[in-house]
Amino acid sequence: RGEEQDLYELLGNLIDNAGKWARTRVVVDVRREGDLLCFTVDDDGPGIPEALRDRMFERGVQLDEQRPGSGLGLDIVRALAQTYGGSVQAQASPLGGARLRLCLPAAD
């Protein structure tokens, strides 16, 4: 359920962000967890300090001003996820970098 373009926007922003920070590796996983469809994007970059993980989803916030970007992509992800009744979180990745986890209600 939902607009195909919104899914492209959600995943495109998450994967693009991981690609900017990854040293050599980005891993994308999707699985159904009960009533949710969860997408996990891991990278092997420097990671995100826990204290900044919520702030990075705010409009216009860039954690590193030296990297290209407008600080809008992750805010768009958060807003679209909420529109569909889902959520997005930043966590530590087992690859050593960041894990961004997007969960959306699964279609029946």
C-alpha positions as a Markdown table, in Angstrom:
| # | Residue | x | y | z |
|---|---|---|---|---|
| 1 | Arg | 0.0 | 0.0 | 0.0 |
| 2 | Gly | 1.3 | 3.4 | -0.9 |
| 3 | Glu | 2.9 | 5.3 | -3.7 |
| 4 | Glu | 5.8 | 3.6 | -5.6 |
| 5 | Gln | 7.6 | 6.9 | -5.8 |
| 6 | Asp | 7.5 | 7.3 | -2.0 |
| 7 | Leu | 9.2 | 3.9 | -1.6 |
| 8 | Tyr | 11.9 | 4.9 | -4.0 |
| 9 | Glu | 12.4 | 8.2 | -2.1 |
| 10 | Leu | 12.6 | 6.4 | 1.2 |
| 11 | Leu | 15.1 | 3.7 | 0.2 |
| 12 | Gly | 17.0 | 6.0 | -2.2 |
| 13 | Asn | 17.7 | 8.5 | 0.6 |
| 14 | Leu | 18.8 | 5.7 | 3.1 |
| 15 | Ile | 21.0 | 4.0 | 0.5 |
| 16 | Asp | 22.5 | 7.3 | -0.7 |
| 17 | Asn | 23.3 | 8.3 | 2.8 |
| 18 | Ala | 25.0 | 5.0 | 3.5 |
| 19 | Gly | 27.0 | 5.3 | 0.3 |
| 20 | Lys | 28.3 | 8.7 | 1.4 |
| 21 | Trp | 29.6 | 7.3 | 4.6 |
| 22 | Ala | 30.7 | 3.8 | 3.8 |
| 23 | Arg | 34.3 | 2.9 | 3.5 |
| 24 | Thr | 33.8 | -0.1 | 1.2 |
| 25 | Arg | 30.5 | -1.8 | 2.0 |
| 26 | Val | 26.7 | -1.1 | 2.2 |
| 27 | Val | 24.3 | -4.0 | 2.9 |
| 28 | Val | 20.5 | -3.7 | 2.4 |
| 29 | Asp | 18.2 | -6.2 | 4.0 |
| 30 | Val | 14.4 | -6.5 | 4.0 |
| 31 | Arg | 12.2 | -8.8 | 6.0 |
| 32 | Arg | 8.7 | -9.1 | 7.3 |
| 33 | Glu | 8.4 | -8.8 | 11.1 |
| 34 | Gly | 4.8 | -9.5 | 12.1 |
| 35 | Asp | 2.7 | -6.7 | 10.7 |
| 36 | Leu | 5.8 | -4.7 | 9.6 |
| 37 | Leu | 8.0 | -4.7 | 6.6 |
| 38 | Cys | 11.5 | -3.6 | 7.8 |
| 39 | Phe | 14.3 | -2.4 | 5.6 |
| 40 | Thr | 17.8 | -2.3 | 7.2 |
| 41 | Val | 20.7 | -0.4 | 5.5 |
| 42 | Asp | 24.1 | -1.0 | 7.1 |
| 43 | Asp | 27.4 | 0.7 | 6.2 |
| 44 | Asp | 31.0 | 0.2 | 7.4 |
| 45 | Gly | 31.7 | 3.9 | 7.8 |
| 46 | Pro | 32.5 | 5.8 | 11.0 |
| 47 | Gly | 29.1 | 5.4 | 12.6 |
| 48 | Ile | 26.9 | 7.9 | 14.3 |
| 49 | Pro | 27.4 | 8.9 | 18.0 |
| 50 | Glu | 24.3 | 7.8 | 20.0 |
| 51 | Ala | 23.7 | 11.3 | 21.2 |
| 52 | Leu | 23.2 | 12.5 | 17.6 |
| 53 | Arg | 21.0 | 9.7 | 16.2 |
| 54 | Asp | 17.7 | 11.4 | 16.8 |
| 55 | Arg | 18.9 | 14.8 | 15.7 |
| 56 | Met | 20.1 | 13.6 | 12.3 |
| 57 | Phe | 16.5 | 13.2 | 11.2 |
| 58 | Glu | 15.8 | 16.9 | 11.8 |
| 59 | Arg | 15.3 | 19.2 | 8.7 |
| 60 | Gly | 18.5 | 20.9 | 7.6 |
| 61 | Val | 20.8 | 19.0 | 10.0 |
| 62 | Gln | 24.0 | 17.6 | 8.5 |
| 63 | Leu | 26.3 | 15.9 | 10.9 |
| 64 | Asp | 29.3 | 16.6 | 8.8 |
| 65 | Glu | 29.2 | 19.9 | 6.8 |
| 66 | Gln | 32.2 | 18.7 | 4.7 |
| 67 | Arg | 30.1 | 16.1 | 3.0 |
| 68 | Pro | 27.7 | 17.0 | 0.1 |
| 69 | Gly | 24.0 | 17.3 | 0.9 |
| 70 | Ser | 21.3 | 19.6 | 2.1 |
| 71 | Gly | 20.3 | 18.0 | 5.3 |
| 72 | Leu | 16.8 | 17.2 | 3.9 |
| 73 | Gly | 17.0 | 13.5 | 2.9 |
| 74 | Leu | 16.6 | 11.9 | 6.3 |
| 75 | Asp | 13.9 | 14.4 | 7.3 |
| 76 | Ile | 12.0 | 13.4 | 4.2 |
| 77 | Val | 12.5 | 9.7 | 5.2 |
| 78 | Arg | 11.2 | 10.4 | 8.7 |
| 79 | Ala | 8.2 | 12.4 | 7.4 |
| 80 | Leu | 7.2 | 9.8 | 4.8 |
| 81 | Ala | 7.6 | 6.9 | 7.2 |
| 82 | Gln | 5.3 | 8.6 | 9.7 |
| 83 | Thr | 2.8 | 9.4 | 6.9 |
| 84 | Tyr | 2.5 | 5.7 | 6.3 |
| 85 | Gly | 2.3 | 4.8 | 10.0 |
| 86 | Gly | 6.0 | 3.6 | 10.1 |
| 87 | Ser | 9.2 | 4.7 | 11.7 |
| 88 | Val | 12.9 | 5.1 | 11.0 |
| 89 | Gln | 15.7 | 4.7 | 13.5 |
| 90 | Ala | 19.5 | 5.1 | 13.5 |
| 91 | Gln | 21.5 | 2.4 | 15.3 |
| 92 | Ala | 25.0 | 1.0 | 15.5 |
| 93 | Ser | 25.8 | -1.4 | 12.6 |
| 94 | Pro | 27.5 | -4.8 | 13.0 |
| 95 | Leu | 29.6 | -3.6 | 10.1 |
| 96 | Gly | 31.1 | -0.9 | 12.4 |
| 97 | Gly | 29.2 | 2.0 | 10.9 |
| 98 | Ala | 25.6 | 3.1 | 10.9 |
| 99 | Arg | 22.4 | 1.1 | 10.6 |
| 100 | Leu | 19.3 | 2.9 | 9.4 |
| 101 | Arg | 16.2 | 0.9 | 10.0 |
| 102 | Leu | 12.9 | 1.7 | 8.3 |
| 103 | Cys | 9.7 | -0.1 | 9.3 |
| 104 | Leu | 6.4 | 0.3 | 7.5 |
| 105 | Pro | 3.1 | -1.5 | 7.9 |
| 106 | Ala | 3.1 | -4.5 | 5.6 |
| 107 | Ala | 0.3 | -5.0 | 3.0 |
| 108 | Asp | -1.9 | -8.0 | 3.6 |
